[in-house]
Amino acid sequence: MKKTLLPLFLLFTGSIITAQQDIFALTGKDTPNIVFNDFRSLNFNGNSDQIIFSDQSTPSVYSQILRKQVNEDKASIHHSQTMQMAGLAYASSGDLVYTPLFSSNIYVLNTVSGKIKLVENNVIKTTPCDMGSHITRMAAGYDGNIYTLNNSGSQMIRISQKNGEYTVTDLGALKNDPSNGNNRFDVMNVGYGGDMIADAENNFYVFSASGNVFKIFTADLNAQFLGKVNGLPENYTVNGAAVNELGNVVIASAKGQSFYEVNLKDLSAKSMDGPQNMHVYDLASKYFANDRKIPNVAVSNEVNIYPTNIKEKFFNLAAPNTKGALSVEVYDFSGKRVMQKEVTNAARTAAKIELNNLNSGVFVVTVKDEAKNIILTKKIIISE
């Protein structure tokens, strides 16, 4: 089983990620125990593309508390290259975020420079002898924050970033939905291990090592059992999960078995082309389940904006079949309007909406038609 084991993490090779990447993997060595090997990027079909960070890398670690470079003790379990890793997430900034299995340390790896920020905190309550306390699931939420979850569901953690500084918040324990019956999230052979992904409503889906799937509603931290992934080999363990650009979930195993693509609607799995004998302990991506996209504006009849994860200070507005001028308003999460713009050409072609005066963060975009009726409301994330 996965993260009831002791996963691994990544190491930097000095190369720079330049191509568009779909999914990132935390992989291990071909051993009975969990031994970290590397962090690598995978292309869409699961093939290995580029090693980002490995156990042979020489990390440059900067402490957020000490505000200086630090030399970590590799004889301890509290360092950036420890063998026991289980959580990996792709931040909207393009960084990779991960945490050791037995430590409260959080690490943020810049995939371009290879530098690592150490975020020390006293919020994560990991005890080496308590399997339920180990952080084994991690994913980026639609709100731009990183979320982690331990095996037993007794701690869900939010990792927030503002102006380069990270804040760690304990959101509390999950609650088993009454409909779960014997399929309780906090039972080892039912809910432990695996990974989690986020959807466009900022809820989460946890795939346990046993293949059971739970939906976590962040509003009340309710964990609802959805069913078991069907179509997997009998001895398959689900150790990594990430959403691909089609909105399906890619899962992988620590046993070096095939990658599978899972449809969230019926939990059916189909085998994917990709490398064999890749021991995957966690997966991460920039995509979200149930996220509406416009792959081809010319053939779309929907009003929409894209992208919603914004790194270049603009988004596009497509509004086919609308007449007259449109009003685009941007609000911060306190409800304050921070931008307003009139658009006249969105019915003919996608209009480019500049956001140069806005800092990084989460915002809500509202689009109104000529009669001032709201025709679209959507959340966006502006990255540094």
N, C-alpha and C positions, 0 to 999 in steps of 0.2 A: 504494500500500500504506500501511497505517496507520503504526504506530509504528516503522516503518522510516523514517517521515517525521518530522515534528516537531510533536506535538500541542500542545494548549492547555489552559486551565484555566478557573477561574471567578472571578466578581467579585460583590460584594455590592451590592444596590440599596437597602438600608435597610428593606426589607420583612421581615416575620416569617413563617416557615412555620408555619401553624396547622393546615392540613388534613393528613389521612393521605396520605403520599406512598409510591409504590411504587418508583420508579426515579429515579435522578439521572443527568444526562448532562453530560459535558464536551464542549462544542460549539465549532466553528470557523467562520470566515468562508468565504464562497463564493469561494475563491481557489485557484490551483493549489498553493500552498504552505500549510503548516500555520500558521495564525494564530489564536490564541486569541480566542474571542468571549465565552463565558459558561459558568457552571455553572447548570443549571436542573433543576427537578423535572419529572417526566413522570407522568401518570396511567397507569392500568393498560394502556390500549390504545396507549400511546406518544405521546399528544397532549401538547403542551407546556402546562405548567400555570403555572409561576412561575419567573422569573429570580432567582437567589439572589446571584450575584456575577458581574461582567462586567469587560471591559477598561476600562470607564468608571467603575468604582468607585474609591473612595478607601480603600485598605486601612489598617487599624490593626494593625501587626505587633509582637508581643512576642517578644523573644529568650529562649529557655530558658536559654542559657548566660549572657548578660549580665543577665538578669532585669530588663529594662526595655524600653520602647518603642524601636523603631529605625526609622530612615529608610533604606530600601534604595536602592541605586544602580540605576536602571532602564536605565542604559546597559550594564549587565553582563547575564550570563545567570543570575545568582544572585539572583532576586527573585520575589516572590509573584505577579506578573502577567506573567511572561515569556511570549513567544509559544509557546515549545516545551514543551508539556505532553503527557503520554501516560498518566498513571496517576491513577486516582480510586477511592476506597473509602469506604464508609459505615461509620463506627465505631458500636459498640454504644451509645456515649454520645450518638449523634445528630449528631456532628460529621462533616465531610467531610475526608478526608485525601488529600493529593496531593503530587506531587514534580515539579520541572522535569526536562526530558529530559537536560540537560547538566550538572546540578548535583547535589551530594549533599544539598542542603537538603530538608527535609520540612516541609510546612505543614499545620496543622490549623485548619480554618475552622469556627467556631461559627455554625451556621445561624440562630440566634436573634439573637445580638448583632452578628454580622458581624465580630467580632474574630478575628485570626489569630495562632496561636502558631507561631513559627519554631523547628524542631528541627534544630540544627546537629549534624553527626556526621562522623566520618572513616571510616565503615564502607563506605558506597557508593562504589565505585571506577569512576566514570563518566569516560570520556575522549571529548571531542567528536569526535575523528577515528575512534574505534572504534565502529562501529554496533552491534556485539554487546554493548557495555557499557551501552547506554542502558536505563534502567528504563522498560519499556513496559507492564507488566501489574501490577495491584494489586487486592487483594480483602481483605475481612474474613474471617478464619478463624472456624470454629465455636467456637474456644477464646477468642474475644474479642480476639485480637491482629490486627494488620494485616500482610499479607504482600505483598511486591513481588518481581518477577522481571525480570531483564534479558533482552534479546533472545536472547542465545546460551545462556542458562541457566547461566552461569558464576557467578552470584550470586543466591541466594534470601535475602531479607532479612525478618526479623521485627521489627515495631515494636510494643513493649509499652508499656502505660500503667499507672502506679500513682500514686495521689494527685496526679494532674495532671502528673506528670513522665513523659517518654517515653524509652525505652531502645531502641537500635537494635542488632540482632544479625545477623551474617552467618552463615547456616546452611550455606553451602557451595555447591558446584556440583551441578547435576542430572546423573544418569547415564542414558544412553540404554538402554532395555530391549533385550536381545538380539533380541527379536522385531521390532524396528522396521525392520530392514533398511535400505533407502534412505530411509525416512521418519524421518530423524534430527531430533531437536529442535533441534540446533544448526546446521542448514543454513538459509541465508537464505530461499530460496524455498519451504521446507517449514515451518519452525517460527517464523520471526521475526514480530514485530508482534502485533496483536490484543489480546486481553484475557484475564482468567481469572476463574473463579468458584469458590466453595468448596462442599463438601458437608457433611453432618451428621457425617461421620467425620473431619472436619478434613483431608481430602484436597482436591486442586484439579484443575480442568479448565481447560486452556489452549486457547483458540481462536485459532489463528494467523491472520494477515491473509489467507492463502491458503484458509482454511476448514478446515484440518486441525485435528483435536482430539487432545490428549494428556491423559492422566490422570497427575497428579503425586502419588505416594504419599509423604507427609511423613515416614513412619517411616524410609525409606532414601533419599529424594529420587530415586526411580526415576521416569523419564518414559516412559510407555507410549503408543504410538500407537494410537488407537482407530478412526480412520477420518476420512473427509472429510464435511462437512455436504453433504447432497444436497437438491436443490430450490431452489438459489440461482441467480440469473442468472450467466452465464459470467464477466462482468467484476466481479462483486461482491467487495468486500474487507471482511472482518470486522474492525472496529476497536473496537467496544464489545460487552461481554457482561455480562448480569446475570440473576439468577434472579427470576422473578415469583412472585406468591403462589400460583400453581398448581404451582410446582415445575419449570416449563419455563424454558428459557433464551431471553431476548430478546437479539437481536443487531442491531447497527446499523453503518452504513458511513460513512466519512469522505467518500464521494462524494455524499452526499445522497440515497441510494437508500432504498427501503422498509425498514421494520423487519420482522424475521422472528422467529417463535417456533420454537425448536428443541427436539425431543424427544430427551433424552439417551440413551434406550434404543436408538433406531435412527438418530439423527442426521438425522432428516427435518426439513425446514424448511417453514413455511407463512407466507405474507405476512400482515402485520397491518395493521389500520387505523391511521392515524397520519399525522403531518406528512410531507410530501415536502420535499426540498431542505434537510433538517437535517443538517449535516455533523458527525457524532458521532465523537469520538476516544476516548471511554471511557464506560462505564456502570457504575453501582454500585447496590446495593440492600441491604436488610436481610435478605433471604431466602437460604436454602441449598438446594442440591439434595439430594434424598432425605431431606428433613426431614419427619418425621411430624407432622401437625397434626390437631386436632379442630375442624373448622369447625362441627359441630353435635353437642354433647355428648349431646343427647336421643336421637339415633339411633345413637350409637356403642356398640359392645360391648367396646371396648378400655379397659384401664387406661391412663391417660395423665395427663401434667401439661402445662399450658400457661398463659401463654407460656413459652418457654425463654429468650428474651431479655427480661430483667426490668428495668423502669425504675421501677416503683412499689412495690417491696419486698413483693410477694406473688406467688404463683402459685396456680392452681386445680388440684385433684386430682379427676379423674373415675374412678370405679371401679365401673362397673355389674356386676351379677352376682357381687359379693363379699358375704361374710357376716361379721358381727362387726366388731370394731375393727381398724383398720389402723394400722401404725406408720410414720411418715414420718421418715426420718433424712437429714440433710444433712451432707456431708463436704467439707472443703476439698481442694485438690489434693495436699496432703501425706498425705492419708488420715486426718486428724484429724476426729472427729465434732464438729460445731459446733452442731448443733441436733437435737432429737428431739421429736416430737409425736404423740399418739394422736388418731386421727380416727374418728368413728363414723358420719358421715352421707354418706360419699362414694358409697355404693351407690345412694342416692336422688337426690342432686343434687351438683353440683360443690362440693367443699369448698375454702374459701379458706384458704391457708396463708400466714401472715404471716412476713416475713423481716426485721423491723425492726432486729434486733440484728446483722445481717450487713453487712459492708462490701462494696464493689464487688469483683468478681472472678469466677473460674470455680469452680463447685462441682458435686458429684455428689449427686443425690437418689436414695435407695433407699426403696422402698415394700415393706413386709412385711405378709403377711396375719395372721390371728389365730393361725395355727400357726407364725408367725415364718419362713415361707417367703418368699423374695424374689420379688415378682411384677412389679417394674419397677425398672430402673436407668436414669437419664437425666441428661445434663449440662445445667446451666443457667448463664447468664451474668447477673450482677447489675451493672447500670450505675449510675454516679453520678447 
